[in-house]
Each structure stands twice: as structure tokens, then as C-alpha cells.
């Protein structure tokens, strides 16, 4: 039960990070974090489809939850970061004004890097701050789970993604 709750909370964080339709002020780490030992081998360890659940609270005390599907290619573009797509994102929050539900949308391009120790970052588009990630539970050379937190100052977000 505890693992299921954590998984649900975590997947929502990635979903919110992939939601480009929400404008929000943010302060990202400076300089932006990066991977030091990312390679074609480590990128291949994060590949395929992951279903994610997110829960977060921003500095205005708005609680958000979301679900998303992220597809990681396991390869890099021109020798750089891994490439992927965030799709099928739906989100909701407790904002006191306006619509709170955002229906499924996508696709959204993302990039990522993975170090040899399973740590890494997911970089959403649109100037959103990266998500720090830890990938684990490898089966046949592919990580089965990712846990992420937002690096945006003033936000407390957690995401869990499970390989499908």
C-alpha cells in the first residue's frame, strides 16, 4: 500500500513537468545540473514506455496531481542527451479559481541523461526546470522504475515511473 501511494505521487510529478499548458514562475538551479558519466550504454538502460504518477505542492500552496506516459528512446541525438516523448498527460489541482483539471494532451519532446550509478536528469521543454532522477530495478539491462523530484525552487514534487 505504501509503495503504491509513493508510486502514484511520483508519476504525477513527471506528468506535471511535462504539462506545457500551465504557466508558472520558476527558479531553476544555476548552473543547470548535468550528467558526468552518461553514455549510449546508460541511455539504453532507460528505454521504452514508463507510466508515471506525480504529486506536488508549489510555493503558492497549490497541490497538483497528474498521470503521464513517457517514452524513452534509449538512444541519443547526435551523441548528446537521450531523446524521448512525454504523452497522455492529465493533471488536476486544488486551485481556488478557474478550471482545475487538464485533460490528456501531448506529445511533448523531452531529453534525458543517465549516469553509470543510475542517477540522472529529465529535461522538459519550454524552459521548465529539470527533474532529478534515480533509476533502479534493472531487468535484462533496462531499469524498471524511476523516482524523480523537481529541481524548481519553492516546489515540492515527487514522481514515480514504472516500466511497462
C-alpha positions in Angstrom: 0.0 0.0 0.0 2.8 2.4 0.9 4.7 1.6 -2.3 1.5 2.2 -4.3 1.0 5.6 -2.8 4.6 6.6 -3.4 4.3 5.3 -7.0 1.2 7.4 -7.6 2.7 10.5 -6.1 5.9 10.1 -8.2 4.3 9.6 -11.6 2.3 12.8 -11.1 5.5 14.8 -10.8 6.7 13.9 -14.2 3.3 14.5 -15.6 3.3 18.0 -14.2 6.7 18.6 -15.5 5.6 17.6 -19.0 2.5 19.8 -18.8 3.4 22.8 -21.0 -0.1 24.4 -20.8 0.5 25.7 -17.3 2.4 29.0 -16.9 4.3 29.2 -13.6 7.1 31.3 -12.3 10.2 29.3 -11.6 13.8 29.4 -10.5 15.9 26.6 -11.8 19.3 25.6 -10.4 22.2 27.6 -11.8 24.1 26.2 -13.5 21.7 23.6 -14.6 22.6 20.1 -13.4 24.0 17.6 -15.9 25.3 14.0 -16.0 29.0 13.3 -15.8 29.1 9.7 -17.0 26.1 9.4 -19.4 26.8 7.3 -22.4 25.0 5.3 -25.1 25.1 2.3 -22.6 23.5 4.2 -19.8 20.9 5.8 -22.0 19.9 2.3 -23.3 19.2 1.3 -19.7 16.3 3.8 -19.6 14.3 2.9 -22.7 10.7 2.0 -23.6 7.4 3.2 -22.1 7.1 4.3 -18.5 3.8 5.2 -16.7 4.2 8.0 -14.2 2.3 9.5 -11.3 3.0 12.9 -9.8 2.1 14.9 -6.7 3.4 18.3 -5.9 2.9 21.5 -4.0 4.1 24.8 -5.3 5.1 28.0 -3.4 1.5 29.2 -3.5 0.4 26.0 -1.7 -1.4 24.7 -4.7 -1.4 20.9 -4.6 -1.3 19.2 -8.0 -1.5 15.6 -9.1 -1.1 14.1 -12.6 -0.5 10.9 -14.6 1.6 10.6 -17.7 3.2 8.2 -20.2 6.8 8.8 -21.0 8.6 7.0 -23.9 12.4 7.0 -23.8 14.2 6.0 -27.0 17.3 4.6 -25.3 19.4 6.5 -27.8 20.8 10.0 -28.2 20.5 12.6 -30.8 23.9 13.5 -32.4 25.8 12.0 -29.5 24.0 14.2 -26.9 21.3 13.5 -24.4 18.8 10.8 -24.7 15.6 11.7 -26.6 12.1 10.8 -25.6 8.4 11.9 -25.7 6.0 12.7 -22.9 2.5 11.8 -23.9 -1.0 11.3 -22.5 -0.6 13.8 -19.6 -3.6 14.6 -17.4 -3.4 16.9 -14.3 -5.6 18.3 -11.6 -5.0 20.7 -8.7 -6.8 22.5 -5.8 -6.5 26.0 -7.2 -9.5 28.0 -5.9 -10.2 29.8 -9.2 -10.7 28.7 -12.7 -10.6 25.2 -14.2 -8.5 22.7 -12.1 -8.5 19.7 -14.5 -6.3 19.5 -17.6 -7.3 16.7 -19.9 -4.8 14.3 -21.6 -2.5 16.1 -24.1 0.8 15.5 -25.8 3.2 14.6 -27.3 5.9 16.7 -25.7 9.6 16.2 -26.6 12.0 15.6 -23.6 15.7 14.8 -23.3 17.4 12.9 -20.6 20.8 11.7 -19.3 21.7 8.7 -17.1 25.0 8.2 -15.1 26.6 4.8 -14.6 25.2 4.8 -11.0 21.6 5.1 -12.2 21.2 8.8 -11.3 20.3 11.3 -14.0 18.0 14.1 -15.1 15.0 14.5 -17.3 14.8 17.9 -19.2 11.3 19.0 -20.1 11.0 21.5 -22.9 9.8 25.1 -22.6 12.3 26.3 -20.1 10.9 24.1 -17.3 13.4 23.0 -14.7 14.9 19.5 -14.9 13.8 16.6 -12.8 16.5 14.8 -10.8 16.1 11.1 -11.2 17.2 7.7 -9.8 16.6 4.6 -11.9 16.7 1.1 -10.4 15.5 -2.5 -10.5 17.1 -3.4 -13.8 15.7 -6.4 -15.7 17.5 -7.6 -18.9 19.5 -4.3 -18.9 16.5 -1.9 -18.6 15.6 -0.1 -15.5 12.1 -0.9 -14.4 11.5 2.1 -12.1 12.4 5.8 -11.9 11.9 8.1 -9.0 12.1 11.8 -9.7 12.0 15.2 -7.9 11.6 18.6 -9.3 14.6 20.9 -9.1 12.5 24.1 -9.2 13.0 26.3 -6.1 9.8 26.6 -4.0 8.2 23.4 -5.3 7.9 20.1 -3.6 7.2 17.4 -6.2 7.7 13.7 -6.4 7.2 11.3 -9.3 7.4 7.6 -9.7 7.6 5.9 -13.1 7.2 2.2 -13.8 8.4 0.5 -17.0 5.6 -1.2 -18.9 
